[in-house]
Each structure stands twice: as C-alpha cells, then as structure tokens.
Amino acid sequence: MRRLLHPNASHVADTLIARGHHGVIITQPTATHTAEEAAEVLGVDVGAIVKSLIFDLDDDPVLLLVSGSHQVNLDKTGTRLEGVLTRAPAEMVRHATGQPIGGVAPVGHPTNLPTYVDNALAEFTELWAAAGHPNTVFRTTFTELVRITAGLAIDVD
C-alpha cells in the first residue's frame, strides 16, 4: 500500500529539491520523537541524528542543528553567537518552523531562520534529519546540510 507524505514532509521534500538535494523522504512506521528512538529505528549511531532545535537568541529564534549525542551549552554557545541563548518556548518553535516538536526539519520553515550546524556532525559520513513530521526523515551529509540550510558550522558544547 502506498502512503502519501504528510503535508509538512511534502513541503520539506519540495524545499530540499529546490536547494539541490535529492528530496527523498522516508516514512517510518512509528514516530521517532527523540534522537535515540530515531537512531534505533534507522540502525545508526545516535551522533548521526540531526536534532533541529529552536532557541531564543536575544528575543529572536535561531535554529541549531545538533548531533543527537550532544547537548547545547547555552552559555558557551550564546557567547559564540554574541548574545543570550535560551530554550525557545513551544509556541515559538511552532510559529518559527510550522512543524511539530519532535519532527522539526532543518528546512521548510515559513522564514529562513539563522542556522548553526554542530561541528560534531562532520565526523559522520551519513546524517539523518527529521522531515517536518515525527515519523519522517531524510538522509544527508554534513557538507550538504550546511549548504542547504545556509548554516554556519560551530561548536555547541
């Protein structure tokens, strides 16, 4: 039986294709709300999972694409970004991305968010990121992720 993509995932696929990515979205049979769950389902190291996290940087949303094995050090990363970095409230995440928490993709948001990519992701040949819905993912590489998001590679821990 052929399943249709969730509208968010379809929008992410269109955005990926427009930015030169193959745009292939994989739908998992169950939602994977955490990096650990996604890694288990995909059979990959948790560090190869891209967590798309929205933070508040001096009252503006920013997107941090973080290795599944890392936590963001708010103080150090805020200093690197020359501001005060705090976790964004759920309402800001939904407004900034148009996607549900647990399924936020690196692309496909209503506006282009300032994006920062965790340097730790570079150690993996293949990366997996959510595709706009908790049970959808797409495959990419570190170089491609930086390119398709127009992100800046930084250390987050």
Residue, then its C-alpha position, 0 to 999 in steps of 0.5 A: m500500500r502506498r502512503l502519501l507524505h504528510p503535508n509538512a514532509s511534502h513541503v520539506a521534500d519540495t524545499l530540499i529539491a529546490r536547494g539541490h538535494h535529492g528530496v527523498i523522504i522516508t516514512q517510518p512506521t512509528a514516530t521517532h520523537t527523540a534522537e535515540e528512538a530515531a537512531e534505533v529505528l534507522g540502525v545508526d549511531v545516535g551522533a548521526i541524528v540531526k536534532s533541529l532545535i529552536f532557541d531564543l537568541d536575544d528575543d529572536p529564534v535561531l535554529l541549531l542543528v545538533s548531533g543527537s549525542h550532544q547537548v547545547n551549552l547555552d552559555k558557551t554557545g550564546t557567547r559564540l553567537e554574541g548574545v543570550l541563548t535560551r530554550a525557545p518556548a513551544e509556541m515559538v518553535r511552532h510559529a518559527t518552523g510550522q512543524p511539530i516538536g519532535g519532527v522539526a526539519p532543518v528546512g521548510h520553515p515559513t522564514n529562513l531562520p539563522t542556522y548553526v550546524d554542530n561541528a560534531l556532525a562532520e565526523f559522520t559520513e551519513l546524517w539523518a534529519a527529521a522531515g517536518h513530521p515525527n515519523t519522517v526523515f531524510r538522509t544527508t551529509f554534513t557538507e550538504l546540510v550546511r549548504i542547504t540550510a545556509g548554516l554556519a558550522i560551530d561548536v555547541d558544547 
